[in-house]
Amino acid sequence: MADKNLRVLVFSDDLNTRQQVILALGRRVHPDLPELEYVEVATEPVVIQNMDSGHIDLAILDGEAVPAGGMGIAKQLKDEIYQCPPVVVLTGRPQDAWLATWSRADAAVPHPIDPIQLAEAVTGLLRSRVPATS
């Protein structure tokens, strides 16, 4: 197993939402994956800066954030970054999943955050970022 931590960007203008995501996932989302290292971000420019750095393995974007929502940011990232890391969008409600599809997000999880649903989405997406071990 790789010793390198996986860097997860968590974007929301709401500190409580960022803390809920981090608490839901913990330090290790799955025993087969390296530990997670979080990069908390509250504004769109800092999301773009971090994603452009190439050091993020997965982004979790709050679709309800203001003034820039996670779905619009997700679409911009997918359009502009070559081999963009996986993106999870937190939607306002389950019925908003179609908007996440428009944004080209790799997964959508509705508010309120269900730790099991979020962990399953994140685990599935991070597996593609970690080389297989035998």
GROMACS elastic network, one bead per residue, 0.5 to 0.9 nm:
[ bonds ]
;  ai    aj funct       b0    kb
    1     4     6  0.89283   500
    1    32     6  0.75539   500
    1    33     6  0.74581   500
    1    34     6  0.72519   500
    1   130     6  0.84793   500
    1   131     6  0.81418   500
    1   132     6  0.80109   500
    1   133     6  0.61835   500
    2     5     6  0.79855   500
    2    33     6  0.81228   500
    2    34     6  0.64948   500
    2   130     6  0.75296   500
    2   131     6  0.78178   500
    2   133     6  0.86610   500
    3    34     6  0.64950   500
    3    35     6  0.83676   500
    4    34     6  0.66573   500
    4    35     6  0.78688   500
    5    33     6  0.88544   500
    5    34     6  0.54368   500
    5    35     6  0.50495   500
    5    36     6  0.54976   500
    5    37     6  0.60458   500
    6    33     6  0.84187   500
    6    34     6  0.63337   500
    6    35     6  0.62467   500
    6    37     6  0.58478   500
    6    38     6  0.83672   500
    6    56     6  0.76519   500
    6    57     6  0.59631   500
    6    58     6  0.80531   500
    6   126     6  0.82030   500
    6   129     6  0.85862   500
    6   130     6  0.87163   500
    7    35     6  0.87975   500
    7    36     6  0.59427   500
    7    38     6  0.57865   500
    7    39     6  0.69798   500
    7    55     6  0.70496   500
    7    56     6  0.50898   500
    7    57     6  0.52578   500
    7    58     6  0.67758   500
    7    59     6  0.86480   500
    8    36     6  0.66590   500
    8    37     6  0.60703   500
    8    39     6  0.60578   500
    8    40     6  0.84697   500
    8    56     6  0.60556   500
    8    57     6  0.59222   500
    8    59     6  0.56718   500
    8    60     6  0.73368   500
    9    37     6  0.85637   500
    9    38     6  0.58851   500
    9    40     6  0.60120   500
    9    41     6  0.70722   500
    9    47     6  0.78017   500
    9    50     6  0.80088   500
    9    51     6  0.83555   500
    9    56     6  0.65533   500
    9    57     6  0.79701   500
    9    58     6  0.63115   500
    9    60     6  0.60579   500
    9    61     6  0.80633   500
   10    18     6  0.61351   500
   10    21     6  0.75388   500
   10    22     6  0.79984   500
   10    38     6  0.69109   500
   10    39     6  0.60952   500
   10    41     6  0.60311   500
   10    42     6  0.84333   500
   10    47     6  0.87781   500
   10    58     6  0.87617   500
   10    59     6  0.60877   500
   10    61     6  0.61814   500
   10    62     6  0.80945   500
   11    14     6  0.86070   500
   11    17     6  0.87293   500
   11    18     6  0.67608   500
   11    39     6  0.84197   500
   11    40     6  0.61773   500
   11    42     6  0.56581   500
   11    43     6  0.73704   500
   11    44     6  0.81788   500
   11    47     6  0.70623   500
   11    59     6  0.76412   500
   11    60     6  0.61695   500
   11    62     6  0.59889   500
   11    65     6  0.82548   500
   11    70     6  0.76022   500
   12    15     6  0.68955   500
   12    16     6  0.87255   500
   12    17     6  0.65162   500
   12    18     6  0.60387   500
   12    40     6  0.81783   500
   12    41     6  0.65801   500
   12    42     6  0.51499   500
   12    43     6  0.73990   500
   12    60     6  0.87276   500
   12    61     6  0.65234   500
   12    62     6  0.51227   500
   12    63     6  0.82371   500
   12    64     6  0.79573   500
   12    65     6  0.54930   500
   12    66     6  0.82624   500
   12    69     6  0.84265   500
   12    70     6  0.78707   500
   13    16     6  0.89746   500
   13    17     6  0.81492   500
   13    18     6  0.82949   500
   13    41     6  0.77706   500
   13    43     6  0.65539   500
   13    62     6  0.80810   500
   13    64     6  0.87441   500
   13    65     6  0.54263   500
   13    66     6  0.65154   500
   13    67     6  0.84789   500
   13    68     6  0.89400   500
   14    17     6  0.53726   500
   14    18     6  0.66023   500
   14    19     6  0.88434   500
   14    42     6  0.73074   500
   14    62     6  0.88283   500
   14    65     6  0.72553   500
   15    18     6  0.51481   500
   15    19     6  0.62031   500
   15    20     6  0.86474   500
   15    40     6  0.88822   500
   15    42     6  0.78468   500
   16    19     6  0.50868   500
   16    20     6  0.61358   500
   16    21     6  0.87452   500
   17    20     6  0.50340   500
   17    21     6  0.63417   500
   17    22     6  0.87477   500
   17    62     6  0.79578   500
   17   113     6  0.86374   500
   18    21     6  0.52837   500
   18    22     6  0.63543   500
   18    23     6  0.86157   500
   18    40     6  0.69897   500
   18    41     6  0.83914   500
   18    42     6  0.87879   500
   18    62     6  0.85931   500
   19    22     6  0.51216   500
   19    23     6  0.59387   500
   19    24     6  0.83770   500
   20    23     6  0.51112   500
   20    24     6  0.59316   500
   20    25     6  0.86302   500
   20   113     6  0.73215   500
   20   115     6  0.87031   500
   21    24     6  0.50928   500
   21    25     6  0.62959   500
   21    26     6  0.84981   500
   21    60     6  0.84066   500
   21   113     6  0.73396   500
   21   115     6  0.78507   500
   21   118     6  0.80975   500
   22    25     6  0.53152   500
   22    26     6  0.58063   500
   22    27     6  0.81844   500
   22    38     6  0.75571   500
   23    26     6  0.52675   500
   23    27     6  0.86341   500
   23   115     6  0.83420   500
   24    29     6  0.88143   500
   24   113     6  0.79434   500
   24   114     6  0.77090   500
   24   116     6  0.78293   500
   24   118     6  0.74580   500
   24   119     6  0.73514   500
   25    28     6  0.70010   500
   25    29     6  0.54132   500
   25    36     6  0.85192   500
   25   115     6  0.67818   500
   25   116     6  0.86370   500
   25   118     6  0.74565   500
   25   119     6  0.59066   500
   25   122     6  0.84718   500
   26    29     6  0.62555   500
   26    35     6  0.87533   500
   26    36     6  0.76465   500
   27    34     6  0.88679   500
   27    35     6  0.54292   500
   27    36     6  0.52122   500
   27    37     6  0.73291   500
   27    38     6  0.89574   500
   28    31     6  0.68087   500
   28    32     6  0.89578   500
   28    33     6  0.70333   500
   28    34     6  0.66457   500
   28    36     6  0.57724   500
   29    32     6  0.87476   500
   29    33     6  0.71873   500
   29    34     6  0.84494   500
   29    35     6  0.75013   500
   29    36     6  0.74967   500
   29   119     6  0.61587   500
   29   120     6  0.85512   500
   29   122     6  0.77582   500
   29   123     6  0.65448   500
   30    33     6  0.54738   500
   30    34     6  0.80348   500
   30    35     6  0.85881   500
   30   119     6  0.81735   500
   30   123     6  0.66654   500
   31    34     6  0.76758   500
   31    35     6  0.88641   500
   32   127     6  0.86583   500
   33    36     6  0.86056   500
   33   123     6  0.80248   500
   33   126     6  0.78759   500
   33   127     6  0.73228   500
   33   130     6  0.74197   500
   34   130     6  0.83772   500
   39    50     6  0.86197   500
   39    56     6  0.85606   500
   41    44     6  0.80425   500
   41    46     6  0.64602   500
   41    47     6  0.63655   500
   41    50     6  0.89735   500
   42    46     6  0.75431   500
   42    47     6  0.79927   500
   42    65     6  0.87053   500
   43    46     6  0.56218   500
   43    47     6  0.65246   500
   43    65     6  0.89729   500
   43    66     6  0.87985   500
   43    67     6  0.86827   500
   43    68     6  0.77531   500
   44    47     6  0.50133   500
   44    48     6  0.63327   500
   44    49     6  0.86465   500
   44    67     6  0.87239   500
   44    68     6  0.63706   500
   44    69     6  0.84014   500
   44    70     6  0.86059   500
   44    73     6  0.72414   500
   45    48     6  0.51948   500
   45    49     6  0.61602   500
   45    50     6  0.86856   500
   46    50     6  0.60729   500
   46    51     6  0.84562   500
   47    50     6  0.52870   500
   47    51     6  0.60863   500
   47    52     6  0.84766   500
   47    59     6  0.88474   500
   47    73     6  0.83517   500
   48    51     6  0.51526   500
   48    52     6  0.59298   500
   48    53     6  0.85731   500
   48    73     6  0.82963   500
   48    77     6  0.74953   500
   49    52     6  0.52086   500
   49    53     6  0.63683   500
   50    53     6  0.51819   500
   50    54     6  0.73281   500
   50    55     6  0.72601   500
   50    56     6  0.70373   500
   51    54     6  0.58366   500
   51    55     6  0.70887   500
   51    56     6  0.60932   500
   51    59     6  0.82675   500
   51    77     6  0.78294   500
   51    81     6  0.81019   500
   51    84     6  0.80848   500
   51    85     6  0.82060   500
   52    55     6  0.81084   500
   52    56     6  0.87374   500
   52    77     6  0.88950   500
   52    81     6  0.72105   500
   53    56     6  0.75775   500
   54    57     6  0.82177   500
   54    84     6  0.86975   500
   54    85     6  0.86040   500
   56    59     6  0.71767   500
   56    85     6  0.70382   500
   57    85     6  0.56800   500
   57    86     6  0.71944   500
   57   126     6  0.73339   500
   57   129     6  0.68427   500
   58    84     6  0.89866   500
   58    85     6  0.54716   500
   58    86     6  0.50737   500
   58    87     6  0.58999   500
   58    88     6  0.77694   500
   58   122     6  0.80452   500
   58   125     6  0.78059   500
   58   126     6  0.70937   500
   58   129     6  0.87395   500
   59    74     6  0.88159   500
   59    85     6  0.72097   500
   59    86     6  0.64337   500
   59    88     6  0.61722   500
   59    89     6  0.83468   500
   60    70     6  0.82841   500
   60    86     6  0.87090   500
   60    87     6  0.58742   500
   60    89     6  0.58165   500
   60    90     6  0.72309   500
   60   122     6  0.88661   500
   61    64     6  0.88187   500
   61    65     6  0.83097   500
   61    69     6  0.79193   500
   61    71     6  0.73709   500
   61    73     6  0.79087   500
   61    74     6  0.73653   500
   61    87     6  0.72790   500
   61    88     6  0.61841   500
   61    90     6  0.60915   500
   62    65     6  0.54518   500
   62    69     6  0.65643   500
   62    71     6  0.76747   500
   62    88     6  0.86154   500
   62    89     6  0.59031   500
   62    91     6  0.69366   500
   62    92     6  0.86473   500
   63    66     6  0.86968   500
   63    68     6  0.85859   500
   63    71     6  0.52222   500
   63    72     6  0.80573   500
   63    73     6  0.88079   500
   63    89     6  0.59352   500
   63    90     6  0.52373   500
   63    91     6  0.51511   500
   63    92     6  0.67830   500
   63   100     6  0.84754   500
   64    68     6  0.85242   500
   64    69     6  0.56262   500
   64    70     6  0.68521   500
   64    71     6  0.84891   500
   64    90     6  0.74971   500
   64    91     6  0.67366   500
   64    92     6  0.61301   500
   65    68     6  0.60920   500
   65    70     6  0.64297   500
   66    69     6  0.56445   500
   66    70     6  0.87969   500
   68    71     6  0.85969   500
   68    72     6  0.71210   500
   68    73     6  0.71584   500
   69    72     6  0.57172   500
   69    73     6  0.64514   500
   69    74     6  0.87181   500
   70    74     6  0.58760   500
   70    75     6  0.85924   500
   70    89     6  0.63281   500
   70    90     6  0.75835   500
   70    91     6  0.86439   500
   70   103     6  0.87777   500
   71    75     6  0.62872   500
   71    76     6  0.86660   500
   71    89     6  0.65119   500
   71    90     6  0.85096   500
   71    91     6  0.84044   500
   71    99     6  0.72577   500
   71   100     6  0.62119   500
   71   102     6  0.81847   500
   71   103     6  0.53229   500
   71   104     6  0.84220   500
   71   105     6  0.76087   500
   72    75     6  0.52028   500
   72    76     6  0.62963   500
   72    77     6  0.86925   500
   72   103     6  0.63844   500
   73    76     6  0.50548   500
   73    77     6  0.61171   500
   73    78     6  0.86011   500
   73   103     6  0.80317   500
   74    77     6  0.51208   500
   74    78     6  0.61369   500
   74    79     6  0.85109   500
   74    87     6  0.67760   500
   74    88     6  0.84064   500
   74    89     6  0.76005   500
   74   100     6  0.85214   500
   74   103     6  0.56546   500
   74   104     6  0.68313   500
   74   105     6  0.60877   500
   75    78     6  0.51951   500
   75    79     6  0.60445   500
   75    80     6  0.85170   500
   75   100     6  0.89322   500
   75   102     6  0.75568   500
   75   104     6  0.58146   500
   75   105     6  0.72857   500
   76    79     6  0.50996   500
   76    80     6  0.59591   500
   76    81     6  0.82357   500
   76   103     6  0.80829   500
   77    80     6  0.52558   500
   77    81     6  0.55571   500
   77    82     6  0.88523   500
   77    84     6  0.67878   500
   77    85     6  0.89722   500
   77    87     6  0.88802   500
   78    81     6  0.58751   500
   78    82     6  0.77424   500
   78    83     6  0.81197   500
   78    84     6  0.58856   500
   78    85     6  0.85226   500
   78    86     6  0.89933   500
   78    87     6  0.86106   500
   78   103     6  0.80250   500
   78   104     6  0.66381   500
   78   105     6  0.78697   500
   79    82     6  0.80353   500
   79    84     6  0.86246   500
   79   104     6  0.87733   500
   80    84     6  0.81817   500
   81    84     6  0.50924   500
   81    85     6  0.86078   500
   82    85     6  0.89512   500
   83    86     6  0.89777   500
   84    87     6  0.82835   500
   85   129     6  0.84445   500
   86   105     6  0.73601   500
   86   106     6  0.58451   500
   86   107     6  0.83048   500
   86   122     6  0.89279   500
   86   125     6  0.63638   500
   86   126     6  0.78536   500
   86   129     6  0.89261   500
   87   104     6  0.83363   500
   87   105     6  0.51530   500
   87   106     6  0.53274   500
   87   107     6  0.67312   500
   87   108     6  0.86646   500
   87   125     6  0.84653   500
   88   100     6  0.86688   500
   88   105     6  0.58344   500
   88   106     6  0.58811   500
   88   108     6  0.55268   500
   88   109     6  0.72829   500
   88   118     6  0.87918   500
   88   121     6  0.77534   500
   88   122     6  0.75968   500
   88   125     6  0.88676   500
   89   100     6  0.65418   500
   89   103     6  0.87641   500
   89   105     6  0.63042   500
   89   106     6  0.80452   500
   89   107     6  0.63957   500
   89   109     6  0.63707   500
   89   110     6  0.82501   500
   90    93     6  0.86070   500
   90   100     6  0.85892   500
   90   107     6  0.87413   500
   90   108     6  0.58070   500
   90   110     6  0.53839   500
   90   111     6  0.64602   500
   90   112     6  0.89660   500
   90   113     6  0.79821   500
   91    94     6  0.68570   500
   91    95     6  0.84858   500
   91    96     6  0.60186   500
   91    97     6  0.69258   500
   91    99     6  0.84302   500
   91   100     6  0.75223   500
   91   108     6  0.65337   500
   91   109     6  0.60351   500
   91   111     6  0.60278   500
   91   112     6  0.89837   500
   92    95     6  0.83163   500
   92    96     6  0.67025   500
   92   109     6  0.88399   500
   92   110     6  0.57787   500
   92   111     6  0.53755   500
   92   112     6  0.80099   500
   93    96     6  0.56358   500
   93    97     6  0.78375   500
   93   109     6  0.84329   500
   93   111     6  0.58646   500
   93   112     6  0.80381   500
   94    97     6  0.58561   500
   94   108     6  0.85414   500
   94   109     6  0.74856   500
   94   110     6  0.52407   500
   94   111     6  0.78965   500
   95    98     6  0.72172   500
   95    99     6  0.87653   500
   95   110     6  0.85952   500
   96    99     6  0.54439   500
   96   100     6  0.69165   500
   96   108     6  0.87735   500
   96   110     6  0.80139   500
   97   100     6  0.50663   500
   97   101     6  0.64978   500
   97   102     6  0.89042   500
   97   107     6  0.88028   500
   97   108     6  0.62510   500
   97   109     6  0.80695   500
   97   110     6  0.80517   500
   98   101     6  0.50049   500
   98   102     6  0.64701   500
   98   103     6  0.87918   500
   99   102     6  0.50016   500
   99   103     6  0.63043   500
   99   104     6  0.87900   500
  100   104     6  0.64078   500
  100   105     6  0.56371   500
  100   106     6  0.82642   500
  100   107     6  0.74871   500
  100   108     6  0.61535   500
  101   104     6  0.51526   500
  101   105     6  0.61721   500
  101   106     6  0.80231   500
  101   107     6  0.82915   500
  101   108     6  0.83249   500
  102   105     6  0.77703   500
  103   106     6  0.89868   500
  104   107     6  0.86710   500
  105   108     6  0.70209   500
  106   121     6  0.88387   500
  106   125     6  0.77882   500
  107   121     6  0.64641   500
  107   122     6  0.83748   500
  107   125     6  0.84006   500
  108   118     6  0.86386   500
  108   121     6  0.80217   500
  109   112     6  0.87419   500
  109   113     6  0.70894   500
  109   114     6  0.79045   500
  109   117     6  0.70052   500
  109   118     6  0.62886   500
  109   121     6  0.79464   500
  110   113     6  0.62420   500
  110   114     6  0.78827   500
  110   118     6  0.89837   500
  111   114     6  0.76205   500
  113   116     6  0.88161   500
  113   117     6  0.79532   500
  113   118     6  0.70893   500
  114   117     6  0.53718   500
  114   118     6  0.60993   500
  114   119     6  0.85157   500
  115   118     6  0.51479   500
  115   119     6  0.59294   500
  115   120     6  0.85242   500
  116   119     6  0.51148   500
  116   120     6  0.61261   500
  116   121     6  0.86568   500
  117   120     6  0.52151   500
  117   121     6  0.62959   500
  117   122     6  0.86632   500
  118   121     6  0.52182   500
  118   122     6  0.61127   500
  118   123     6  0.84701   500
  119   122     6  0.51307   500
  119   123     6  0.58488   500
  119   124     6  0.84555   500
  120   123     6  0.51803   500
  120   124     6  0.61593   500
  120   125     6  0.86691   500
  121   124     6  0.53779   500
  121   125     6  0.63758   500
  121   126     6  0.87073   500
  122   125     6  0.52055   500
  122   126     6  0.59855   500
  122   127     6  0.85440   500
  123   126     6  0.52090   500
  123   127     6  0.61315   500
  124   127     6  0.55224   500
  124   128     6  0.74221   500
  125   128     6  0.58590   500
  125   129     6  0.74120   500
  126   129     6  0.50872   500
  126   130     6  0.66912   500
  127   130     6  0.54090   500
  127   131     6  0.79321   500
  127   132     6  0.83277   500
  128   131     6  0.75198   500
  128   132     6  0.88149   500
  130   133     6  0.88434   500
